[in-house]
Amino acid sequence: MASTLPPPNVKFFVAVLYKDRAALEKARPFLVARFGPIDFEGGDHPFDVTDYYVPEMGSPLFRRILSFEMLAEPLLLVNMKLACNDIEKSLSDGGRRIVNCDAGYIDHNKVVLASAKEAGQKIYLDKGIYADLAGRYKAGKYQPFEWSFPDFKDGRYDEELLAMRAKYLEQMRQENRRKLPGPF
């Protein structure tokens, strides 16, 4: 009989979609209160791959990726996505979101996004939330799949994902050093 082991911890991030920086700044304290200190913050990227959010949020739209110091088990993605939904609702103005917060995680070999929508490549987790495999680490970067979101496919976040991966790997090295037995 095969024995099971707990999964390695992962590094969580939120990709925040917003129209103006004031909306991002309103979201930041809510994100920190829920997920802890931010340890990486990417730049502002134009979100120009779809007009889906324009009727609700206006335009032009931008996306910024924030990762959090905390490492935790991957299944926490469910609660993180639900918390992001709560943050979006609490910041909405007249029933319209001013931010869209996409929860996800990275580890040494993949990028996973949370989704409330079912699709062929998504795996159901719990509480109406699915895991959407968005990229796999290969040949020095996270490679997208045919179903990956266009902005995760076109390379605009590649450097940021690699910077978050480097932080993650260092955190895992430190975590593993603490587990090593002492000299006695």
N, C-alpha and C positions, 0 to 999 in steps of 0.2 A: 504494500500500500504506500503510495506516495504521500509524503508529508507536505503541508503547505506552510508558507512563510508570509508574513505581512509584506505588503508592497513597500518599496523604498519611498521615502518622502519626495514630494515634488515642490516646485516653485510656482506660486500662484501669481497671476497678473490680471489686470483689467484693462481692456482696450476701450477708452472713453471716446464716444462720438459727441461732438458739440458744435454749435455755431459760433459762439464767441467765448473768449477766455474767461469771462465772468462766470459763465455756466460751469466751466471746468473747475474754477476756484470754489464755487459753491459745493461741488461734489466732493472735492478733496477731503475735507474734514469728516464727511460721512464715510468715505472709503477707509480712512485711517482709523476711525473709531471701530469699524467692523473688522478690518483685516490687519491692523497693526501698521508699523512704520513702513514707509515707501523706501526701498533701497535702490531703485532704478527708475528713471523717468526719461522716456524718449522724447523726440521732437514732435512738432505739429506736422502732421501729414495731411494733405488735401484728401478728402474722402469724395472721390469723383467717379466711382465705379458703378454707382446706381443712383437713381433719383427717388428710391423707395421712401427715404426719410424726409425728403424736402417738404411735402405737404404739411407734415407735423412740426418739423424743426426749422424749416427755412433753409437758406443757403447763403454763402458757401458753407460746407461742413468740413470739419477737421477731425482727425483721430490721433490720440496720444496713448501710448502704452505705458502703464505704471506697474512695476512689480513690487512685491512685498517681501520684507525680511523673513517672515515666517515660512518655514517648510512644514508640510503636513501631508497626511495620507491623501491619495488622489480622490477618494470618495467624498471628501469635503467639498468638491466641486459643486455638488448638488446644493448644499446650503449657501455656498458663495453666490451661485446664480440667483437663488431666491432672494438673498440679501441685496444683490444688485437690482433686482426688480423692485424691491421695497424702496431703495434709494431713488430710483428713477421716478417712482410714484410720489415720494415725499417732496421731490424738487419740481414736480410738474407745475405748470402755470396754466390755469384754465383748462385742465385736462390734457394739455399737450406737454410732452416731455421736452426738457431743455438739454438733457443728456441721455445717451443710450450707453449702458455699461455692459460690455461683453466680458464675462468671466472666462478664464482659461488657466491652463498650467503648462509648464514645460518641464521636461526632465532631460537627461542626457541624450535621448534619442527620439523625442516626439514633442509636438505641439498639439494640445487638445483644447477645444473650445466647448463651452456649455451651450446647450440649445433647448428651447422649449418646443421645438418643431421636429416631428418625426421625418426621417428620410432613410433611404436604403443603406447608407454608410454609417448611420448613427446607431449607437448602442444605448438602450434604455438603462438608466441608472436607478432613479427613484423619484417620487414626488413630481412626476411630469417632466423631468429633466433628462436629456440625452447627452452623451459624450460624442463629439464630432472630431475625429482625427483630422487635423488640418495640415500636418506636415511631419516628415520623418527626417532625422538627422542623417545625412549621407554626403560624402565628398566635401566636408567642411562647411556645410550649411543645412538648414532645414529645407528640405525639398517638398513642394506642395504636391497635392494629388489632383486628379481631374476635377474633383468636386470641391476643392478648397475655394474659399471666398476669393474673388478676383484681387482684392487688395493684399491678401496674404500670398497670392500667386505671383504678383508682378515684381517682388523683390524689395518693395519700399520699406519693409520692416526687418530685412535680413540682418543688418548690422546690430539692430537693437536686440533681436532674438539671440544672436551670438553673444552679445554683452551680458544678457540675462543668463544664458547658459554658463558662461564663465563664472558668474557670481554663484550660480547654483552648484557647479562642480566644486568650487572652493568651500562653500558651506558644507557640502557632503563630505569633503576631505576632513574638515574640522570636526564634524559630527562623528565620523569614523575614528578619528584619533582619540576622541573622548571615550569611545567604547573599548579601546585597546586596554588590556590588563597592564598594570604597573610593573615595575621591575621586581617586585617581591611576590 
